[in-house]
Amino acid sequence: MFNCPNCQSKDIGKIGINQYYCWNCYIELTANNGLINAHQVEEDGSLSSLDDLFEEEERRYTL
């Protein structure tokens, strides 16, 4: 597993194939090709990318 790139929490739950949710800061994460993509869930259920807030190195993970 990996840490949340936003809050560094390990309190991550799996919600789908390569999709995770941080229960500490309430963002959705997608793991793909060694990179984590972070999204904020909006009130209408849509997702807004948070990737521009993090350096690529912060978003890398290894299993």
Distance bins in CASP14 RR format, pairs under 12 A and 6 or more apart:
PFRMAT RR
TARGET T0000
AUTHOR 0000-0000-0000
RMODE 2
METHOD distances of the structure
MODEL  1
1 9 0 0 0 0 0 1 0 0 0 0 0
1 10 1 0 0 1 0 0 0 0 0 0 0
1 11 0 0 0 0 0 1 0 0 0 0 0
1 12 1 0 0 1 0 0 0 0 0 0 0
1 13 0 0 0 0 1 0 0 0 0 0 0
1 14 0 0 0 0 1 0 0 0 0 0 0
1 20 0 0 0 0 1 0 0 0 0 0 0
1 22 0 0 0 0 0 1 0 0 0 0 0
1 29 0 0 0 0 0 1 0 0 0 0 0
1 31 0 0 0 0 1 0 0 0 0 0 0
1 36 0 0 0 0 0 1 0 0 0 0 0
1 61 0 0 0 0 1 0 0 0 0 0 0
1 62 0 0 0 0 0 1 0 0 0 0 0
1 63 0 0 0 0 1 0 0 0 0 0 0
2 8 0 0 0 0 0 1 0 0 0 0 0
2 9 0 0 0 0 0 1 0 0 0 0 0
2 10 0 0 0 0 1 0 0 0 0 0 0
2 11 0 0 0 0 0 1 0 0 0 0 0
2 12 1 0 0 1 0 0 0 0 0 0 0
2 13 0 0 0 0 0 1 0 0 0 0 0
2 14 0 0 0 0 0 1 0 0 0 0 0
2 18 0 0 0 0 0 1 0 0 0 0 0
2 20 0 0 0 0 1 0 0 0 0 0 0
2 22 0 0 0 0 0 1 0 0 0 0 0
2 29 0 0 0 0 1 0 0 0 0 0 0
2 30 0 0 0 0 0 1 0 0 0 0 0
2 31 1 0 0 1 0 0 0 0 0 0 0
2 34 0 0 0 0 1 0 0 0 0 0 0
2 35 0 0 0 0 0 1 0 0 0 0 0
2 36 1 0 0 1 0 0 0 0 0 0 0
2 38 0 0 0 0 0 1 0 0 0 0 0
2 58 0 0 0 0 0 1 0 0 0 0 0
2 59 0 0 0 0 1 0 0 0 0 0 0
2 60 0 0 0 0 1 0 0 0 0 0 0
2 61 1 0 1 0 0 0 0 0 0 0 0
2 62 0 0 0 0 1 0 0 0 0 0 0
2 63 0 0 0 0 1 0 0 0 0 0 0
3 9 1 0 0 1 0 0 0 0 0 0 0
3 10 1 0 1 0 0 0 0 0 0 0 0
3 11 0 0 0 0 1 0 0 0 0 0 0
3 12 1 0 0 1 0 0 0 0 0 0 0
3 20 0 0 0 0 0 1 0 0 0 0 0
3 22 0 0 0 0 1 0 0 0 0 0 0
3 24 0 0 0 0 0 1 0 0 0 0 0
3 25 0 0 0 0 0 1 0 0 0 0 0
3 29 0 0 0 0 0 1 0 0 0 0 0
3 31 0 0 0 0 0 1 0 0 0 0 0
3 36 0 0 0 0 1 0 0 0 0 0 0
3 38 0 0 0 0 0 1 0 0 0 0 0
3 58 0 0 0 0 1 0 0 0 0 0 0
3 59 0 0 0 0 0 1 0 0 0 0 0
3 60 0 0 0 0 0 1 0 0 0 0 0
3 61 0 0 0 0 1 0 0 0 0 0 0
3 62 0 0 0 0 0 1 0 0 0 0 0
4 10 1 0 0 1 0 0 0 0 0 0 0
4 11 1 0 0 1 0 0 0 0 0 0 0
4 12 1 0 0 1 0 0 0 0 0 0 0
4 13 0 0 0 0 0 1 0 0 0 0 0
4 20 0 0 0 0 1 0 0 0 0 0 0
4 21 0 0 0 0 1 0 0 0 0 0 0
4 22 1 0 1 0 0 0 0 0 0 0 0
4 23 0 0 0 0 1 0 0 0 0 0 0
4 24 1 0 0 1 0 0 0 0 0 0 0
4 25 1 0 0 1 0 0 0 0 0 0 0
4 26 0 0 0 0 0 1 0 0 0 0 0
4 27 1 0 0 1 0 0 0 0 0 0 0
4 28 0 0 0 0 0 1 0 0 0 0 0
4 29 1 0 0 1 0 0 0 0 0 0 0
4 31 0 0 0 0 0 1 0 0 0 0 0
4 36 0 0 0 0 1 0 0 0 0 0 0
4 38 0 0 0 0 1 0 0 0 0 0 0
4 50 0 0 0 0 0 1 0 0 0 0 0
4 54 0 0 0 0 0 1 0 0 0 0 0
4 58 0 0 0 0 0 1 0 0 0 0 0
4 59 0 0 0 0 0 1 0 0 0 0 0
4 61 0 0 0 0 0 1 0 0 0 0 0
5 12 0 0 0 0 0 1 0 0 0 0 0
5 20 0 0 0 0 0 1 0 0 0 0 0
5 22 0 0 0 0 1 0 0 0 0 0 0
5 24 0 0 0 0 0 1 0 0 0 0 0
5 25 0 0 0 0 1 0 0 0 0 0 0
5 27 0 0 0 0 1 0 0 0 0 0 0
5 29 1 0 0 1 0 0 0 0 0 0 0
5 30 0 0 0 0 0 1 0 0 0 0 0
5 31 0 0 0 0 0 1 0 0 0 0 0
5 35 0 0 0 0 1 0 0 0 0 0 0
5 36 1 0 1 0 0 0 0 0 0 0 0
5 37 0 0 0 0 1 0 0 0 0 0 0
5 38 1 0 1 0 0 0 0 0 0 0 0
5 39 0 0 0 0 0 1 0 0 0 0 0
5 50 0 0 0 0 1 0 0 0 0 0 0
5 51 0 0 0 0 1 0 0 0 0 0 0
5 53 0 0 0 0 1 0 0 0 0 0 0
5 54 1 0 1 0 0 0 0 0 0 0 0
5 55 0 0 0 0 1 0 0 0 0 0 0
5 56 0 0 0 0 0 1 0 0 0 0 0
5 57 0 0 0 0 1 0 0 0 0 0 0
5 58 1 0 1 0 0 0 0 0 0 0 0
5 59 1 0 1 0 0 0 0 0 0 0 0
5 60 0 0 0 0 1 0 0 0 0 0 0
5 61 0 0 0 0 1 0 0 0 0 0 0
6 12 0 0 0 0 0 1 0 0 0 0 0
6 21 0 0 0 0 0 1 0 0 0 0 0
6 22 1 0 0 1 0 0 0 0 0 0 0
6 24 0 0 0 0 1 0 0 0 0 0 0
6 25 1 0 1 0 0 0 0 0 0 0 0
6 26 0 0 0 0 1 0 0 0 0 0 0
6 27 1 0 1 0 0 0 0 0 0 0 0
6 28 0 0 0 0 0 1 0 0 0 0 0
6 29 0 0 0 0 1 0 0 0 0 0 0
6 36 0 0 0 0 1 0 0 0 0 0 0
6 37 0 0 0 0 0 1 0 0 0 0 0
6 38 1 0 0 1 0 0 0 0 0 0 0
6 39 0 0 0 0 0 1 0 0 0 0 0
6 40 0 0 0 0 1 0 0 0 0 0 0
6 50 1 0 0 1 0 0 0 0 0 0 0
6 51 0 0 0 0 0 1 0 0 0 0 0
6 53 1 0 0 1 0 0 0 0 0 0 0
6 54 1 0 0 1 0 0 0 0 0 0 0
6 58 0 0 0 0 1 0 0 0 0 0 0
6 59 0 0 0 0 0 1 0 0 0 0 0
7 22 1 0 0 1 0 0 0 0 0 0 0
7 23 0 0 0 0 0 1 0 0 0 0 0
7 24 1 0 1 0 0 0 0 0 0 0 0
7 25 1 0 1 0 0 0 0 0 0 0 0
7 26 0 0 0 0 1 0 0 0 0 0 0
7 27 0 0 0 0 1 0 0 0 0 0 0
7 29 0 0 0 0 0 1 0 0 0 0 0
7 38 0 0 0 0 0 1 0 0 0 0 0
7 50 0 0 0 0 0 1 0 0 0 0 0
7 53 0 0 0 0 0 1 0 0 0 0 0
7 54 0 0 0 0 0 1 0 0 0 0 0
7 58 0 0 0 0 0 1 0 0 0 0 0
8 22 0 0 0 0 1 0 0 0 0 0 0
8 24 0 0 0 0 1 0 0 0 0 0 0
8 25 0 0 0 0 1 0 0 0 0 0 0
8 54 0 0 0 0 0 1 0 0 0 0 0
8 58 0 0 0 0 1 0 0 0 0 0 0
9 20 0 0 0 0 0 1 0 0 0 0 0
9 21 0 0 0 0 0 1 0 0 0 0 0
9 22 1 0 1 0 0 0 0 0 0 0 0
9 23 1 0 0 1 0 0 0 0 0 0 0
9 24 1 1 0 0 0 0 0 0 0 0 0
9 25 1 0 0 1 0 0 0 0 0 0 0
9 26 0 0 0 0 0 1 0 0 0 0 0
9 27 0 0 0 0 0 1 0 0 0 0 0
9 29 0 0 0 0 0 1 0 0 0 0 0
10 20 0 0 0 0 0 1 0 0 0 0 0
10 22 0 0 0 0 1 0 0 0 0 0 0
10 23 0 0 0 0 0 1 0 0 0 0 0
10 24 0 0 0 0 1 0 0 0 0 0 0
11 20 0 0 0 0 0 1 0 0 0 0 0
11 21 0 0 0 0 1 0 0 0 0 0 0
11 22 1 0 0 1 0 0 0 0 0 0 0
11 23 1 0 1 0 0 0 0 0 0 0 0
11 24 1 0 1 0 0 0 0 0 0 0 0
11 25 0 0 0 0 1 0 0 0 0 0 0
11 26 0 0 0 0 0 1 0 0 0 0 0
11 27 0 0 0 0 0 1 0 0 0 0 0
11 29 0 0 0 0 0 1 0 0 0 0 0
12 19 0 0 0 0 0 1 0 0 0 0 0
12 20 1 0 1 0 0 0 0 0 0 0 0
12 21 1 0 0 1 0 0 0 0 0 0 0
12 22 1 0 1 0 0 0 0 0 0 0 0
12 23 1 0 0 1 0 0 0 0 0 0 0
12 24 0 0 0 0 1 0 0 0 0 0 0
12 25 0 0 0 0 0 1 0 0 0 0 0
12 26 0 0 0 0 0 1 0 0 0 0 0
12 27 0 0 0 0 0 1 0 0 0 0 0
12 28 0 0 0 0 0 1 0 0 0 0 0
12 29 1 0 0 1 0 0 0 0 0 0 0
12 30 0 0 0 0 0 1 0 0 0 0 0
12 31 0 0 0 0 1 0 0 0 0 0 0
12 36 0 0 0 0 0 1 0 0 0 0 0
12 38 0 0 0 0 0 1 0 0 0 0 0
12 61 0 0 0 0 0 1 0 0 0 0 0
13 19 0 0 0 0 1 0 0 0 0 0 0
13 20 1 0 1 0 0 0 0 0 0 0 0
13 21 1 0 1 0 0 0 0 0 0 0 0
13 22 1 0 0 1 0 0 0 0 0 0 0
13 23 1 0 0 1 0 0 0 0 0 0 0
13 24 0 0 0 0 0 1 0 0 0 0 0
13 26 0 0 0 0 0 1 0 0 0 0 0
13 27 0 0 0 0 0 1 0 0 0 0 0
13 28 0 0 0 0 0 1 0 0 0 0 0
13 29 0 0 0 0 1 0 0 0 0 0 0
13 31 0 0 0 0 0 1 0 0 0 0 0
14 20 1 0 1 0 0 0 0 0 0 0 0
14 21 0 0 0 0 1 0 0 0 0 0 0
14 22 0 0 0 0 0 1 0 0 0 0 0
14 23 0 0 0 0 0 1 0 0 0 0 0
14 28 0 0 0 0 0 1 0 0 0 0 0
14 29 0 0 0 0 1 0 0 0 0 0 0
14 30 0 0 0 0 0 1 0 0 0 0 0
14 31 0 0 0 0 1 0 0 0 0 0 0
15 21 1 0 1 0 0 0 0 0 0 0 0
15 22 0 0 0 0 0 1 0 0 0 0 0
15 23 0 0 0 0 0 1 0 0 0 0 0
15 27 0 0 0 0 0 1 0 0 0 0 0
15 28 1 0 0 1 0 0 0 0 0 0 0
15 29 0 0 0 0 1 0 0 0 0 0 0
15 30 0 0 0 0 0 1 0 0 0 0 0
15 31 0 0 0 0 0 1 0 0 0 0 0
15 39 0 0 0 0 0 1 0 0 0 0 0
15 41 0 0 0 0 0 1 0 0 0 0 0
16 28 0 0 0 0 0 1 0 0 0 0 0
16 29 0 0 0 0 0 1 0 0 0 0 0
16 30 0 0 0 0 1 0 0 0 0 0 0
16 31 0 0 0 0 0 1 0 0 0 0 0
17 30 0 0 0 0 1 0 0 0 0 0 0
17 31 0 0 0 0 1 0 0 0 0 0 0
17 32 0 0 0 0 0 1 0 0 0 0 0
18 28 0 0 0 0 0 1 0 0 0 0 0
18 29 0 0 0 0 1 0 0 0 0 0 0
18 30 1 0 1 0 0 0 0 0 0 0 0
18 31 1 0 1 0 0 0 0 0 0 0 0
18 32 1 0 1 0 0 0 0 0 0 0 0
18 33 0 0 0 0 1 0 0 0 0 0 0
18 34 0 0 0 0 0 1 0 0 0 0 0
18 35 0 0 0 0 0 1 0 0 0 0 0
18 36 0 0 0 0 1 0 0 0 0 0 0
18 37 0 0 0 0 1 0 0 0 0 0 0
18 61 0 0 0 0 0 1 0 0 0 0 0
18 63 0 0 0 0 0 1 0 0 0 0 0
19 27 0 0 0 0 0 1 0 0 0 0 0
19 28 1 0 0 1 0 0 0 0 0 0 0
19 29 1 0 0 1 0 0 0 0 0 0 0
19 30 1 0 1 0 0 0 0 0 0 0 0
19 31 1 0 0 1 0 0 0 0 0 0 0
19 32 0 0 0 0 1 0 0 0 0 0 0
19 36 0 0 0 0 0 1 0 0 0 0 0
19 37 0 0 0 0 1 0 0 0 0 0 0
19 38 0 0 0 0 0 1 0 0 0 0 0
19 39 0 0 0 0 1 0 0 0 0 0 0
19 41 0 0 0 0 0 1 0 0 0 0 0
19 47 0 0 0 0 0 1 0 0 0 0 0
20 27 0 0 0 0 1 0 0 0 0 0 0
20 28 1 0 0 1 0 0 0 0 0 0 0
20 29 1 0 1 0 0 0 0 0 0 0 0
20 30 1 0 0 1 0 0 0 0 0 0 0
20 31 1 0 0 1 0 0 0 0 0 0 0
20 32 0 0 0 0 0 1 0 0 0 0 0
20 36 0 0 0 0 1 0 0 0 0 0 0
20 37 0 0 0 0 0 1 0 0 0 0 0
20 38 0 0 0 0 1 0 0 0 0 0 0
20 39 0 0 0 0 0 1 0 0 0 0 0
20 61 0 0 0 0 0 1 0 0 0 0 0
21 27 1 0 0 1 0 0 0 0 0 0 0
21 28 1 0 1 0 0 0 0 0 0 0 0
21 29 1 0 0 1 0 0 0 0 0 0 0
21 30 0 0 0 0 0 1 0 0 0 0 0
21 31 0 0 0 0 0 1 0 0 0 0 0
21 38 0 0 0 0 0 1 0 0 0 0 0
21 39 0 0 0 0 0 1 0 0 0 0 0
21 40 0 0 0 0 0 1 0 0 0 0 0
21 41 0 0 0 0 1 0 0 0 0 0 0
21 47 0 0 0 0 0 1 0 0 0 0 0
22 28 1 0 0 1 0 0 0 0 0 0 0
22 29 1 0 0 1 0 0 0 0 0 0 0
22 30 0 0 0 0 0 1 0 0 0 0 0
22 36 0 0 0 0 0 1 0 0 0 0 0
22 38 0 0 0 0 1 0 0 0 0 0 0
22 39 0 0 0 0 0 1 0 0 0 0 0
22 40 0 0 0 0 0 1 0 0 0 0 0
22 41 0 0 0 0 0 1 0 0 0 0 0
22 50 0 0 0 0 0 1 0 0 0 0 0
23 29 0 0 0 0 0 1 0 0 0 0 0
25 38 0 0 0 0 1 0 0 0 0 0 0
25 39 0 0 0 0 0 1 0 0 0 0 0
25 40 0 0 0 0 1 0 0 0 0 0 0
25 41 0 0 0 0 0 1 0 0 0 0 0
25 50 0 0 0 0 0 1 0 0 0 0 0
25 53 0 0 0 0 0 1 0 0 0 0 0
26 38 0 0 0 0 0 1 0 0 0 0 0
26 39 0 0 0 0 0 1 0 0 0 0 0
26 40 0 0 0 0 1 0 0 0 0 0 0
26 41 1 0 0 1 0 0 0 0 0 0 0
26 42 0 0 0 0 0 1 0 0 0 0 0
26 50 0 0 0 0 0 1 0 0 0 0 0
27 36 0 0 0 0 0 1 0 0 0 0 0
27 37 0 0 0 0 0 1 0 0 0 0 0
27 38 1 0 1 0 0 0 0 0 0 0 0
27 39 1 0 0 1 0 0 0 0 0 0 0
27 40 1 0 1 0 0 0 0 0 0 0 0
27 41 1 0 0 1 0 0 0 0 0 0 0
27 42 0 0 0 0 0 1 0 0 0 0 0
27 47 0 0 0 0 1 0 0 0 0 0 0
27 48 0 0 0 0 1 0 0 0 0 0 0
27 49 0 0 0 0 0 1 0 0 0 0 0
27 50 1 0 0 1 0 0 0 0 0 0 0
27 51 0 0 0 0 0 1 0 0 0 0 0
27 53 0 0 0 0 0 1 0 0 0 0 0
27 54 0 0 0 0 0 1 0 0 0 0 0
28 36 0 0 0 0 0 1 0 0 0 0 0
28 37 0 0 0 0 1 0 0 0 0 0 0
28 38 1 0 0 1 0 0 0 0 0 0 0
28 39 1 0 1 0 0 0 0 0 0 0 0
28 40 1 0 0 1 0 0 0 0 0 0 0
28 41 1 0 1 0 0 0 0 0 0 0 0
28 42 0 0 0 0 0 1 0 0 0 0 0
28 45 0 0 0 0 0 1 0 0 0 0 0
28 46 0 0 0 0 0 1 0 0 0 0 0
28 47 1 0 0 1 0 0 0 0 0 0 0
28 48 0 0 0 0 0 1 0 0 0 0 0
28 49 0 0 0 0 0 1 0 0 0 0 0
28 50 0 0 0 0 1 0 0 0 0 0 0
29 35 0 0 0 0 0 1 0 0 0 0 0
29 36 1 0 1 0 0 0 0 0 0 0 0
29 37 1 0 0 1 0 0 0 0 0 0 0
29 38 1 0 1 0 0 0 0 0 0 0 0
29 39 1 0 0 1 0 0 0 0 0 0 0
29 40 0 0 0 0 0 1 0 0 0 0 0
29 41 0 0 0 0 0 1 0 0 0 0 0
29 47 0 0 0 0 0 1 0 0 0 0 0
29 49 0 0 0 0 0 1 0 0 0 0 0
29 50 0 0 0 0 1 0 0 0 0 0 0
29 51 0 0 0 0 0 1 0 0 0 0 0
29 54 0 0 0 0 0 1 0 0 0 0 0
29 59 0 0 0 0 1 0 0 0 0 0 0
29 61 0 0 0 0 1 0 0 0 0 0 0
30 36 1 0 0 1 0 0 0 0 0 0 0
30 37 1 0 1 0 0 0 0 0 0 0 0
30 38 0 0 0 0 1 0 0 0 0 0 0
30 39 1 0 0 1 0 0 0 0 0 0 0
30 47 0 0 0 0 1 0 0 0 0 0 0
30 49 0 0 0 0 0 1 0 0 0 0 0
30 50 0 0 0 0 0 1 0 0 0 0 0
30 51 0 0 0 0 1 0 0 0 0 0 0
30 59 0 0 0 0 0 1 0 0 0 0 0
30 61 0 0 0 0 0 1 0 0 0 0 0
31 37 1 0 0 1 0 0 0 0 0 0 0
31 38 0 0 0 0 0 1 0 0 0 0 0
31 59 0 0 0 0 1 0 0 0 0 0 0
31 60 0 0 0 0 0 1 0 0 0 0 0
31 61 1 0 0 1 0 0 0 0 0 0 0
31 62 0 0 0 0 0 1 0 0 0 0 0
31 63 0 0 0 0 1 0 0 0 0 0 0
32 51 0 0 0 0 0 1 0 0 0 0 0
32 59 0 0 0 0 0 1 0 0 0 0 0
32 60 0 0 0 0 0 1 0 0 0 0 0
32 61 0 0 0 0 0 1 0 0 0 0 0
33 56 0 0 0 0 0 1 0 0 0 0 0
33 59 0 0 0 0 0 1 0 0 0 0 0
33 60 0 0 0 0 0 1 0 0 0 0 0
33 61 0 0 0 0 0 1 0 0 0 0 0
33 62 0 0 0 0 0 1 0 0 0 0 0
33 63 0 0 0 0 0 1 0 0 0 0 0
34 56 0 0 0 0 0 1 0 0 0 0 0
34 57 0 0 0 0 0 1 0 0 0 0 0
34 59 0 0 0 0 1 0 0 0 0 0 0
34 60 1 0 0 1 0 0 0 0 0 0 0
34 61 1 0 1 0 0 0 0 0 0 0 0
34 62 1 0 0 1 0 0 0 0 0 0 0
34 63 0 0 0 0 1 0 0 0 0 0 0
35 51 0 0 0 0 1 0 0 0 0 0 0
35 54 0 0 0 0 0 1 0 0 0 0 0
35 55 0 0 0 0 0 1 0 0 0 0 0
35 56 1 0 0 1 0 0 0 0 0 0 0
35 57 0 0 0 0 0 1 0 0 0 0 0
35 58 0 0 0 0 0 1 0 0 0 0 0
35 59 1 0 1 0 0 0 0 0 0 0 0
35 60 1 0 0 1 0 0 0 0 0 0 0
35 61 1 0 0 1 0 0 0 0 0 0 0
35 62 0 0 0 0 0 1 0 0 0 0 0
36 49 0 0 0 0 0 1 0 0 0 0 0
36 50 0 0 0 0 0 1 0 0 0 0 0
36 51 0 0 0 0 1 0 0 0 0 0 0
36 54 0 0 0 0 1 0 0 0 0 0 0
36 55 0 0 0 0 0 1 0 0 0 0 0
36 56 0 0 0 0 0 1 0 0 0 0 0
36 57 0 0 0 0 0 1 0 0 0 0 0
36 58 0 0 0 0 1 0 0 0 0 0 0
36 59 1 0 1 0 0 0 0 0 0 0 0
36 60 1 0 0 1 0 0 0 0 0 0 0
36 61 1 0 1 0 0 0 0 0 0 0 0
36 62 0 0 0 0 0 1 0 0 0 0 0
36 63 0 0 0 0 0 1 0 0 0 0 0
37 47 0 0 0 0 1 0 0 0 0 0 0
37 48 0 0 0 0 0 1 0 0 0 0 0
37 49 1 0 0 1 0 0 0 0 0 0 0
37 50 0 0 0 0 1 0 0 0 0 0 0
37 51 1 0 1 0 0 0 0 0 0 0 0
37 52 0 0 0 0 0 1 0 0 0 0 0
37 53 0 0 0 0 0 1 0 0 0 0 0
37 54 0 0 0 0 1 0 0 0 0 0 0
37 56 0 0 0 0 0 1 0 0 0 0 0
37 58 0 0 0 0 0 1 0 0 0 0 0
37 59 1 0 0 1 0 0 0 0 0 0 0
37 60 0 0 0 0 0 1 0 0 0 0 0
37 61 0 0 0 0 0 1 0 0 0 0 0
38 47 0 0 0 0 1 0 0 0 0 0 0
38 48 0 0 0 0 1 0 0 0 0 0 0
38 49 1 0 0 1 0 0 0 0 0 0 0
38 50 1 0 1 0 0 0 0 0 0 0 0
38 51 1 0 0 1 0 0 0 0 0 0 0
38 52 0 0 0 0 1 0 0 0 0 0 0
38 53 1 0 0 1 0 0 0 0 0 0 0
38 54 1 0 0 1 0 0 0 0 0 0 0
38 58 0 0 0 0 1 0 0 0 0 0 0
38 59 1 0 0 1 0 0 0 0 0 0 0
39 45 0 0 0 0 0 1 0 0 0 0 0
39 46 0 0 0 0 1 0 0 0 0 0 0
39 47 1 1 0 0 0 0 0 0 0 0 0
39 48 1 0 0 1 0 0 0 0 0 0 0
39 49 1 0 1 0 0 0 0 0 0 0 0
39 50 1 0 0 1 0 0 0 0 0 0 0
39 51 0 0 0 0 1 0 0 0 0 0 0
39 52 0 0 0 0 0 1 0 0 0 0 0
39 53 0 0 0 0 0 1 0 0 0 0 0
39 54 0 0 0 0 0 1 0 0 0 0 0
40 46 0 0 0 0 1 0 0 0 0 0 0
40 47 1 0 0 1 0 0 0 0 0 0 0
40 48 1 0 1 0 0 0 0 0 0 0 0
40 49 0 0 0 0 1 0 0 0 0 0 0
40 50 1 0 1 0 0 0 0 0 0 0 0
40 51 0 0 0 0 0 1 0 0 0 0 0
40 52 0 0 0 0 0 1 0 0 0 0 0
40 53 0 0 0 0 1 0 0 0 0 0 0
41 47 1 0 0 1 0 0 0 0 0 0 0
41 48 0 0 0 0 1 0 0 0 0 0 0
41 49 0 0 0 0 0 1 0 0 0 0 0
41 50 0 0 0 0 0 1 0 0 0 0 0
42 48 1 0 1 0 0 0 0 0 0 0 0
42 49 0 0 0 0 0 1 0 0 0 0 0
42 50 0 0 0 0 0 1 0 0 0 0 0
49 59 0 0 0 0 0 1 0 0 0 0 0
50 58 0 0 0 0 0 1 0 0 0 0 0
50 59 0 0 0 0 1 0 0 0 0 0 0
51 58 0 0 0 0 0 1 0 0 0 0 0
51 59 1 0 0 1 0 0 0 0 0 0 0
52 58 0 0 0 0 0 1 0 0 0 0 0
52 59 0 0 0 0 0 1 0 0 0 0 0
53 59 0 0 0 0 1 0 0 0 0 0 0
54 60 0 0 0 0 0 1 0 0 0 0 0
END
